[in-house]
Amino acid sequence: MKPVVQSLLETDLYKFTMWQALLHSHPNAQTEYAFVCRNSTAYPLAELKTDVEREIDHLCALNFTEDELDYLRSLRFIKSDFTDFLTVFHFQRKFIKISTDGDNLQIVATGPQVHVMGFEIFVLHIVNELYFRRLQTADTLPEGRRRLAAKIEQVRAFGKEAPKTHPFEFFDFGLRRRFSGDWHDEVVATLAREVPQFFKGTSNVYLARKYKLVPIGTMAHEYLQSYQSFGVRLRDFQKAALEDWVQEYRGDLGTALTDVVGMDAFLADFDLYFAKLFDGLRHDSGDPVVWGEKALGHYAKLRIDAHTKRLVFSDGLNLETAFSLYRHFADRTMTGFGIGTNLTNDTGIKALNIVMKLKSCNGQPVAKLSDSAGKTLCTDETFLAYMRQVFNHPLM
């Protein structure tokens, strides 16, 4: 059976954009990332250890090809020194450890951030594909195709009512938790062929290149969390991270993630300067309607025309939720909808809820104070309590 990973481009765009920014601003940061499964599984993930070891060995043997690097060079926000770095880059096996604890699979990547941060997306889609290979039956993909066809009909039907002040647009954000690489490819190719007026891109850089789609993504939680350990006053870490992003990309990649310490604390830092420089905001936890109303209220307070900004929703979406949010907001601002698991792993088999998150940076814990119960991340209760105090964040 072919290896799960076929190309080092088979990761989310925001890995490259964060990677470049951190290589330029904090190349010596030391980090630890850890794998977590949040839900019950059909069989113990510990059973996958040997197969995961094999796949990680294969990943560490890959290099970027010259045509892959040429594609990255074609993206105007990717800089030449970063692609020069990628020319000699390969994942190093010594930085990642796979073990078991009872039925649990444990995967920990420890080392220089610019050498270990890229493991995350590959680990997640490796575990997913190995897991679902054991569960797939002759009916699995036909059921997936039936569900995909139904989604396409939903989009077409909605499109007849959708035109408002701003168009309905959605993207594929489903690489991390996809059913398999082949199925992901089929889903993206089908959507690009059948509903190109609504399907506007994918976070998967490999598939964006293959199907000449727009690669979608800017920053994830790990980028902002890293700044909690970068020597700035903790209260100022978001402003420092956003400022470095602005200096790195000079107007490109202007969607800011808002929920590392909650929307209220984010908006307290997102002053007129940043609100003018960033094109929009991304939602990833908490009630999306409440979040969107807070964002629009903030723009109004700053006397910024919200029609010039975009709200991107990406928290566990399906099409019905996206349609509802579009109806609510599309007459007042541009919107976008990043749909993940519901696009790339809707085959009738229960999906995994797995993550691989930053735990520490430069020997210090980092935290995400989510606006959703169960999504707060930190292994150090003392630091978590301190963060809550600094940012006046409620206990979730």
C-alpha positions in Angstrom: 0.0 0.0 0.0 1.3 3.4 -0.9 2.6 5.7 1.8 0.1 8.2 3.2 2.2 11.3 2.5 3.0 11.8 -1.2 4.4 15.4 -1.1 5.7 17.9 1.5 3.2 20.4 -0.1 0.4 18.3 1.4 0.0 20.6 4.4 -2.1 23.6 5.1 -1.1 27.0 3.7 -0.9 28.5 7.2 1.9 26.2 8.1 4.1 27.8 5.4 3.0 31.4 6.3 3.6 30.9 10.0 6.8 29.0 9.3 8.2 31.9 7.3 7.2 34.5 9.8 8.7 32.6 12.7 11.9 31.8 10.8 12.4 35.5 10.3 11.4 36.7 13.7 12.3 34.0 16.2 14.4 31.3 14.5 15.8 29.9 17.7 12.6 29.2 19.5 12.4 25.7 21.2 9.0 24.0 21.3 7.0 21.0 22.2 3.9 19.8 20.3 1.7 16.9 21.5 -1.0 14.8 19.9 -4.4 14.4 21.6 -7.5 12.5 20.6 -10.6 14.2 22.0 -13.3 11.5 21.3 -13.9 7.8 21.6 -12.6 5.5 18.9 -13.7 2.3 17.2 -10.5 0.6 18.3 -7.5 1.7 20.4 -5.3 4.2 18.6 -2.3 2.5 20.3 -2.8 -0.3 17.8 -1.5 2.1 15.0 1.9 2.7 16.6 3.9 0.5 14.3 2.2 1.9 11.2 2.6 5.5 12.4 6.3 4.9 13.0 6.6 3.6 9.4 4.8 6.6 7.9 6.8 9.1 10.0 10.0 7.4 8.8 8.8 7.9 5.2 7.9 11.5 5.9 11.4 12.2 7.2 12.9 10.8 4.0 11.1 13.3 1.8 12.4 16.6 0.4 10.8 19.4 -1.5 11.1 19.0 -5.2 12.2 21.8 -7.4 8.8 22.1 -9.0 7.2 22.3 -5.6 9.5 25.0 -4.6 8.8 26.9 -7.8 5.1 26.8 -7.0 5.8 28.3 -3.5 8.0 30.9 -5.2 5.0 31.9 -7.4 3.0 32.9 -4.3 3.9 36.6 -3.9 4.0 36.5 -0.1 6.6 33.7 0.0 10.1 35.1 0.2 13.2 33.8 -1.6 15.2 33.1 1.6 12.4 30.9 2.9 12.3 28.8 -0.2 16.1 28.6 0.0 15.7 27.2 3.5 13.1 24.7 2.2 15.6 23.6 -0.4 17.7 21.9 2.2 14.9 21.2 4.8 13.8 17.7 5.7 11.9 16.5 8.8 14.3 15.0 11.3 13.3 11.8 13.0 15.1 12.5 16.2 12.6 15.3 17.0 9.5 13.2 17.1 8.6 10.3 19.4 5.8 7.8 19.1 4.7 5.7 22.1 1.7 4.3 23.8 0.0 4.6 27.2 -2.5 1.8 27.5 -4.9 2.3 24.6 -3.7 5.8 23.9 -1.4 6.8 21.1 1.2 9.4 22.2 3.1 11.5 19.7 5.3 14.3 20.8 7.5 16.6 18.7 10.2 18.5 20.6 12.9 20.7 19.2 13.5 23.9 17.3 10.2 25.3 16.3 11.2 25.8 12.7 12.0 22.1 12.5 9.1 20.6 14.4 6.1 22.9 13.7 5.5 21.3 10.4 4.9 17.8 11.8 1.4 18.7 13.0 -0.7 18.5 9.9 1.2 15.4 8.6 0.8 13.5 11.8 -2.9 14.2 11.9 -3.7 13.1 8.4 -1.4 10.1 8.8 -3.3 8.9 11.9 -6.6 9.6 10.2 -5.8 7.6 7.1 -4.4 4.7 9.0 -7.3 4.6 11.3 -10.0 4.7 8.6 -8.2 2.1 6.4 -9.2 -0.5 9.0 -12.8 0.7 9.0 -13.5 1.1 5.3 -15.9 -1.2 3.6 -17.2 -1.6 0.1 -20.0 0.8 0.9 -17.9 3.6 2.4 -16.9 5.6 -0.6 -20.2 5.1 -2.5 -21.9 6.6 0.6 -19.4 9.4 0.7 -20.1 10.2 -3.0 -23.9 10.1 -2.3 -23.4 12.6 0.5 -21.1 14.8 -1.5 -23.6 14.9 -4.4 -26.3 15.9 -1.9 -24.1 18.7 -0.7 -23.5 20.0 -4.2 -27.3 20.1 -4.8 -27.7 22.0 -1.5 -25.1 24.6 -2.7 -26.8 24.9 -6.1 -30.2 25.4 -4.5 -28.9 27.9 -2.0 -27.1 29.7 -4.7 -30.4 30.7 -6.3 -31.3 32.7 -3.2 -27.8 33.6 -2.0 -26.9 36.7 -4.0 -27.0 39.5 -1.5 -24.7 42.5 -1.0 -21.8 40.0 -0.9 -21.5 36.5 -2.6 -21.6 33.1 -0.8 -18.1 31.6 -0.8 -16.8 28.5 0.9 -13.4 26.7 1.1 -12.0 23.3 2.0 -10.3 23.3 5.4 -10.5 19.5 5.8 -6.9 18.2 5.4 -6.2 17.5 9.1 -9.1 15.1 9.6 -9.8 13.8 6.1 -10.9 10.2 5.5 -7.9 9.6 3.1 -5.7 11.4 0.6 -7.5 9.9 -2.4 -10.9 10.9 -1.0 -9.8 14.4 -0.2 -8.5 14.7 -3.8 -11.9 13.5 -5.2 -13.9 15.9 -3.0 -11.8 18.9 -4.0 -11.8 18.0 -7.7 -15.6 17.4 -7.7 -16.4 20.7 -5.9 -14.1 22.7 -8.2 -15.7 21.1 -11.2 -19.4 21.3 -10.1 -19.7 24.5 -8.1 -16.8 26.8 -9.0 -18.8 29.9 -8.5 -19.1 29.1 -4.8 -16.1 26.9 -4.0 -13.2 29.3 -3.9 -10.2 27.4 -2.6 -8.5 24.9 -0.3 -6.1 25.1 2.6 -4.3 22.0 1.1 -1.3 23.5 -0.8 -0.8 20.3 -2.8 -4.4 20.2 -4.1 -4.4 24.0 -4.7 -1.4 23.5 -7.0 -2.9 20.4 -8.6 -6.2 22.0 -9.4 -5.1 25.6 -9.9 -7.2 26.8 -6.9 -6.5 29.6 -4.5 -4.5 28.3 -1.4 -6.3 29.6 1.7 -4.9 30.4 5.1 -3.0 32.9 7.2 -2.3 32.1 10.9 -3.3 29.5 13.5 -3.3 29.5 17.3 0.3 28.3 17.6 1.6 31.5 16.0 0.0 33.8 18.6 0.6 31.4 21.4 4.3 31.3 20.7 4.4 35.0 21.5 3.4 34.3 25.1 7.1 33.1 25.6 8.9 35.6 23.3 9.9 38.1 26.0 7.1 40.6 25.6 4.8 41.5 28.5 2.1 38.8 28.6 -0.6 41.4 28.3 0.9 42.5 25.0 1.6 39.2 23.3 -1.3 39.5 20.8 -0.2 43.0 19.7 3.4 41.8 19.3 2.3 38.9 17.2 0.0 41.0 15.0 2.7 43.6 14.5 5.3 41.1 13.4 2.7 39.6 11.0 2.0 43.1 9.5 5.7 43.7 9.1 6.3 40.3 7.5 3.5 40.4 5.0 2.9 44.1 4.3 -0.8 43.8 3.5 -1.0 40.2 2.3 -2.6 37.4 4.4 -4.7 39.8 6.3 -7.1 37.6 8.2 -6.4 37.6 12.0 -7.4 34.8 14.3 -9.3 36.0 17.3 -9.8 33.3 19.9 -6.4 32.6 21.6 -7.6 34.5 24.7 -11.2 35.1 23.7 -12.9 37.6 21.4 -13.2 40.3 24.1 -9.5 40.3 24.9 -8.7 40.2 21.2 -10.8 43.2 20.4 -9.2 45.1 23.3 -5.9 44.8 21.4 -7.3 45.1 17.9 -7.2 48.9 17.7 -7.8 51.2 14.8 -4.2 50.6 13.5 -4.7 46.8 13.3 -8.4 47.1 12.2 -7.3 49.1 9.2 -4.3 46.9 8.3 -6.1 43.5 8.5 -8.7 42.6 5.9 -10.8 40.6 8.3 -11.1 38.2 11.2 -11.5 34.4 11.6 -13.9 32.7 14.0 -12.9 29.4 15.6 -14.7 29.1 18.9 -17.7 30.4 20.7 -21.1 31.3 19.4 -20.5 32.5 15.8 -23.4 34.9 15.7 -22.3 36.6 19.0 -18.7 36.7 17.7 -19.8 38.3 14.4 -21.9 40.9 16.0 -19.0 41.8 18.3 -16.7 42.1 15.3 -19.2 44.3 13.4 -19.8 46.4 16.5 -16.1 46.9 16.9 -15.7 48.1 13.3 -18.6 50.4 13.7 -17.1 51.9 16.9 -13.9 52.5 14.9 -15.9 54.1 12.0 -14.6 51.4 9.6 -16.9 50.3 6.8 -17.6 46.6 7.5 -18.4 46.1 3.8 -14.6 46.4 3.2 -13.9 43.6 5.7 -14.4 39.8 5.8 -15.6 37.5 8.6 -14.3 34.0 8.0 -16.0 31.2 9.9 -14.2 27.9 10.5 -15.4 26.2 13.7 -16.9 22.8 13.0 -19.0 24.0 10.1 -21.4 22.2 7.8 -23.2 23.7 4.9 -26.4 24.3 6.8 -24.5 26.4 9.5 -22.7 28.2 6.7 -25.9 29.1 5.0 -27.5 30.4 8.2 -24.5 32.5 9.0 -24.4 33.9 5.5 -28.0 34.9 5.7 -27.3 36.7 9.0 -24.2 38.6 8.0 -23.9 38.9 4.2 -25.8 42.1 3.8 -23.4 43.8 6.2 -20.0 42.4 5.5 -18.1 40.0 3.3 -18.1 36.4 4.6 -16.2 33.2 4.0 -16.7 29.7 5.3 -13.9 27.2 5.9 -15.5 23.7 6.1 -13.4 20.8 7.2 -14.4 17.4 8.4 -18.0 17.7 7.1 -16.5 17.9 3.6 -13.6 15.5 3.7 -14.7 12.9 6.2 -18.4 12.5 5.8 -18.8 8.8 4.7 -21.0 7.4 7.4 -18.1 6.4 9.7 -17.7 8.5 12.9 -14.8 11.0 12.4 -11.9 11.4 14.8 -11.5 14.6 16.7 -7.7 14.7 16.9 -5.3 17.7 17.3 -1.6 18.2 17.7 -1.1 21.4 19.7 1.8 23.6 20.9 2.3 22.8 24.6 5.4 24.9 25.4 7.8 27.4 23.9 11.2 28.2 25.2 10.6 26.1 28.2 7.5 28.0 29.2 3.8 26.8 29.0 1.5 28.4 26.5 -2.2 28.5 26.6 -5.3 29.0 24.5 -8.3 30.4 26.4 -11.1 29.3 24.1 -14.6 30.8 23.9 -15.9 27.3 23.7 -16.1 24.8 26.6 -13.6 21.9 26.1 -11.3 23.8 23.6 -9.1 25.5 26.2 -5.6 24.2 26.0 -2.9 24.3 28.6 -1.1 21.7 30.7 0.0 24.1 33.4 -2.9 25.1 35.7 -0.9 27.9 37.4 -0.1 29.5 34.0 -3.7 29.0 32.9 -5.0 30.8 36.0 -2.6 33.6 35.5 -3.7 34.0 31.9 -7.3 34.1 33.0 -6.5 36.9 35.5 -4.5 38.9 33.0 -7.1 38.8 30.3 -10.2 38.7 32.6 -11.3 35.5 30.8 -14.2 33.5 32.3 -13.8 29.9 33.3 -15.2 27.7 30.5 
